[in-house]
Structure formats: C-alpha cells, structure tokens
C-alpha cells in the first residue's frame, strides 16, 4: 500500500476524526524514459538558468514570481506562501451535500482513497460514511493540495470514502459551443438497430476491458533491445502505408450487418 499522500482531519459539524489520504491511481507501471546524449549515452541534466546572466540558479535562490508587467515581477518566497496557508491545509470540513447522481463526471479530476488514521477515529468516520450512503449523497468540501485550494467531493465507497478533486467551474468549457451543430434527433428507424447492437455488446464493467497496446509494444521492444548486444540501425527505407479504403457506406446496411454478425457469433459460440 502506498504511503499516505496527506494527513489531517475529516470534520462534519462537531464530529471530527483523523484521516489520511492516498492516490487511488498510479502510473508507476508505465514505461518512463530518461533523456540521454545519443553520442555518449550519458543522461542529460536540466537546471534553471538566469535568463539575463546565463548562470545557473542555486536552489536557495529560486522563488515564485507574479508578473505585473513586462520583465517586472512580484517575488514570493516559500515563507511568503506559507503565511497565506488556509485551514483547509489540515482539515476537510464538509460544508454541504449534493445528490450523488448530480455531480457531472466532467468536473471530476483525480481520485484519492480517504480512510481513518487511527482506531479512535474509526467510529466517527463510519458514521459520516454510512449517513452519506443512506441518504445517497456526496459531501462537498475544500482541500489545499500543492498550495492550491481545490474543491473536493467525498463519495462513500465500500468501507471507505473516495475523495475526488474537482475542476472549478471556469476550468470546464461549456458544451453548447461544441454540440450546437449536431442534429437534435436521430433517424427513428436507426435507433432500434443501434439498441439491438448495444444489447449484444453489453457486459458488466471490468478493468480487463481497457488495455494499453502501446505500453505492451514498448515493453516488448525494450526486451528485444536488452537481448541485443548492439542496437540495430533502423532502415532508411520506410514502407508507405497503403491508402485506407473508403468508409463511406450506408449506415442502415452497416448496422444491420453488425447486428447479424453479433447474432451469428452468439449462435456459433
């Protein structure tokens, strides 16, 4: 189990309990690359350089700068930023609730697992969790992550709580600007065919339904490179991909054919 990403308190009115939070997702299994000098095989090191003097900047001299004009900045140090720290740095105070189904997925940003930090807080945690479950609501609160206050939603899940960081309203683009030219209603003769096709393809969700073929190909390529004494040079000649066949077809015929194929595979399977 990963080390807690954050520790603090979960608070609802007078009910408070110590909690810790860990990321619910991980990218540690993803293939990661270092940048190398192709000629020497040595790693390339990046560093901050003063844009005027051209000299490297020491860690202790780095600071945040807020631009107020061209080449004119208000400098903020770590001590300055610490002085404006909010109470939400250490407390998740549930301020309001909303029906669970009312949170649109586009606002959900990143999930975390929230759990009691000690045995003493177990009961208070369970009471808050079970009350939200019973009323089918999620809690709305705020939390400081990386010196930025984020809106969060708390969703009871099994024995714990999943905390989602939320995008702010001005971070989500209005859908009307993108969907306004799409037809309001589809051909009523086509909809039943699509429904039939959907029914044939519907299964209960499983993580096995999604995979990363690029990741798998990269791992295979890396293994191949490991076994080779020297990396083979790529051929300068590249084959040109043949032009894809035209996909302009009659949608009604395509749907009927898809449904027929699904039904046929069911019978022979």
C-alpha positions in Angstrom: 0.0 0.0 0.0 1.3 3.4 -0.9 2.4 5.9 1.8 -0.3 8.5 2.7 -0.2 11.5 0.4 -1.9 13.7 3.0 -2.8 13.5 6.7 -5.3 15.7 8.6 -8.9 15.7 9.9 -12.3 15.0 8.4 -14.9 17.3 10.1 -18.7 17.4 9.9 -20.1 19.9 12.4 -18.9 18.7 15.8 -17.8 15.3 14.5 -14.1 15.1 13.8 -11.7 12.2 13.1 -8.1 11.9 12.0 -7.8 10.7 8.4 -5.1 10.0 5.8 -5.4 10.1 2.0 -3.6 8.2 -0.7 -3.9 8.5 -4.5 -6.3 5.9 -5.9 -4.4 5.7 -9.2 -0.8 5.0 -10.1 1.3 5.4 -13.2 4.4 3.6 -11.7 3.9 0.7 -14.1 4.1 3.0 -17.2 7.3 2.9 -19.2 9.3 6.0 -18.4 12.4 7.3 -20.3 15.4 9.4 -19.4 16.8 11.9 -21.8 20.3 10.9 -22.9 23.1 12.2 -25.1 22.8 9.9 -28.1 26.6 10.2 -28.8 27.8 9.4 -25.2 24.9 7.5 -23.7 25.1 9.8 -20.7 22.0 11.3 -19.0 21.1 14.9 -19.8 20.7 17.1 -16.7 18.3 20.0 -16.6 18.8 23.1 -14.4 17.4 26.6 -14.0 19.4 29.3 -15.8 19.2 33.0 -15.2 17.7 34.4 -18.5 20.0 37.5 -18.3 23.3 36.4 -16.8 23.2 32.9 -18.3 24.4 31.5 -15.0 22.8 28.5 -13.1 20.5 29.5 -10.2 21.1 27.8 -6.8 18.1 26.1 -5.2 18.0 28.5 -2.3 17.7 31.5 -4.7 14.7 30.1 -6.5 11.4 32.0 -5.9 7.9 32.3 -7.4 7.2 35.4 -9.5 3.9 37.0 -10.3 4.2 39.2 -13.5 2.8 42.7 -13.1 4.3 44.0 -16.3 7.0 43.1 -18.9 10.1 41.9 -17.1 8.5 43.2 -13.8 7.6 40.6 -11.1 6.4 40.5 -7.6 8.6 37.9 -5.9 7.1 35.4 -3.5 9.3 33.1 -1.3 8.3 29.8 0.3 7.9 31.7 3.6 5.5 34.2 1.9 3.4 31.3 0.6 3.3 29.6 3.9 1.9 32.7 5.6 -1.2 32.5 3.4 -1.8 28.9 4.2 -5.5 28.1 4.8 -7.2 26.0 7.4 -8.0 23.5 4.7 -4.4 22.5 4.6 -5.1 20.1 7.5 -8.9 19.9 7.7 -11.6 18.6 5.3 -14.6 20.4 6.6 -17.8 19.1 4.8 -19.8 22.2 4.2 -22.7 20.9 2.1 -24.1 17.8 0.4 -25.4 17.1 -3.0 -27.3 14.1 -4.6 -24.7 11.6 -5.7 -26.0 11.5 -9.3 -26.0 15.3 -9.7 -22.1 15.6 -9.9 -21.3 15.6 -13.6 -18.2 13.5 -14.5 -16.6 16.3 -16.4 -15.9 18.1 -13.1 -14.2 15.0 -11.6 -10.4 15.5 -11.7 -8.4 13.0 -9.6 -9.5 10.3 -7.1 -7.9 9.6 -3.7 -8.7 7.0 -1.0 -9.7 8.5 2.3 -9.5 6.4 5.5 -9.3 6.7 9.3 -5.7 7.4 10.5 -6.2 5.6 13.8 -8.5 3.2 15.6 -10.0 6.0 17.7 -11.4 7.8 14.6 -13.0 4.7 13.1 -16.4 5.2 14.6 -16.7 8.9 13.7 -15.5 8.0 10.1 -18.0 5.2 9.8 -20.9 7.3 11.0 -20.2 10.0 8.4 -19.7 7.4 5.7 -22.9 5.4 6.4 -25.0 8.5 6.8 -24.0 9.7 3.3 -24.7 6.2 1.9 -28.1 6.1 3.5 -29.1 9.4 2.0 -27.4 8.7 -1.3 -25.4 12.0 -1.2 -21.8 13.1 -1.6 -20.1 15.6 0.6 -18.7 18.9 -0.8 -15.6 20.5 0.8 -12.3 22.1 0.1 -8.7 21.0 0.5 -5.3 22.5 -0.1 -3.2 20.3 -2.5 0.1 21.7 -3.7 -0.5 25.1 -2.1 -3.7 25.5 -4.1 -7.2 25.2 -2.6 -9.2 22.7 -4.5 -12.9 21.9 -4.3 -13.4 18.2 -3.5 -16.3 15.8 -3.4 -16.4 12.8 -0.9 -18.1 9.7 -2.1 -18.8 6.7 0.3 -17.4 3.6 -1.3 -17.5 0.2 0.4 -15.8 0.6 3.8 -14.0 3.8 2.9 -14.5 7.1 1.1 -13.3 8.2 -2.3 -12.3 11.8 -2.4 -12.3 13.4 -5.9 -10.6 16.7 -6.5 -12.9 18.8 -8.7 -12.3 21.2 -11.5 -13.5 24.7 -10.9 -16.4 26.0 -13.0 -14.2 28.2 -15.1 -12.0 25.3 -16.0 -14.8 23.4 -17.8 -15.6 24.6 -21.2 -19.4 25.0 -22.0 -20.6 22.1 -24.1 -23.0 24.2 -26.1 -20.2 25.7 -28.1 -19.2 22.2 -29.3 -22.5 20.4 -29.7 -24.7 23.2 -31.2 -24.3 22.0 -34.8 -25.2 18.3 -34.1 -28.7 17.1 -35.1 -31.2 17.2 -32.3 -32.8 13.8 -33.1 -31.5 10.7 -34.9 -33.4 8.8 -37.6 -36.0 6.8 -35.6 -35.5 3.8 -37.9 -31.9 3.5 -37.0 -32.2 3.8 -33.2 -33.7 0.3 -32.6 -30.9 -1.2 -34.7 -28.3 0.5 -32.6 -30.1 -0.5 -29.4 -30.0 -4.1 -30.5 -26.3 -3.9 -31.3 -25.7 -2.3 -27.9 -27.5 -5.1 -26.1 -25.4 -7.7 -27.9 -22.2 -5.9 -26.8 -23.1 -5.0 -23.2 -21.2 -6.7 -20.4 -20.6 -5.9 -16.8 -17.6 -3.5 -16.5 -14.2 -5.0 -15.8 -10.7 -3.4 -15.9 -9.8 -6.0 -18.5 -11.9 -4.1 -21.0 -9.2 -1.5 -21.3 -5.6 -2.0 -22.1 -2.6 -0.1 -23.4 -1.3 -1.7 -26.6 1.4 1.0 -27.0 2.7 0.2 -23.5 2.8 -3.6 -24.3 4.6 -2.9 -27.5 7.2 -0.7 -25.8 7.9 -3.3 -23.2 8.4 -5.9 -25.9 10.7 -3.6 -27.8 12.7 -2.9 -24.6 13.2 -6.6 -24.0 14.3 -7.1 -27.6 16.8 -4.2 -27.2 18.1 -5.8 -23.9 18.9 -9.1 -25.6 20.7 -7.5 -28.5 24.4 -6.7 -28.0 24.1 -3.6 -30.1 21.0 -1.7 -31.1 20.2 -2.3 -34.7 20.1 0.7 -37.0 16.7 1.4 -38.5 16.4 1.0 -42.2 16.4 4.3 -44.1 13.6 3.0 -46.3 10.2 3.2 -44.9 7.2 1.5 -46.4 4.4 3.8 -47.3 1.1 2.7 -45.8 -1.5 1.8 -48.4 -4.4 4.3 -48.6 -7.3 3.2 -46.4 -10.4 2.0 -48.2 -13.2 4.4 -48.3 -15.5 4.2 -45.3 -18.5 6.0 -46.9 -21.2 3.3 -46.6 -24.9 3.2 -45.9 -25.3 3.4 -42.2 -28.5 1.3 -42.2 -26.8 -1.6 -44.1 -23.8 -1.4 -41.8 -26.0 -1.6 -38.7 -28.0 -4.5 -40.0 -24.8 -6.3 -40.9 -23.3 -5.7 -37.4 -26.4 -7.0 -35.6 -26.5 -10.0 -37.9 -22.8 -10.8 -37.2 -23.3 -10.4 -33.5 -26.3 -12.8 -33.5 -24.4 -15.3 -35.7 -21.4 -15.3 -33.4 -23.8 -15.9 -30.4 -25.3 -18.9 -32.1 -22.0 -20.5 -33.1 -20.2 -19.5 -29.9 
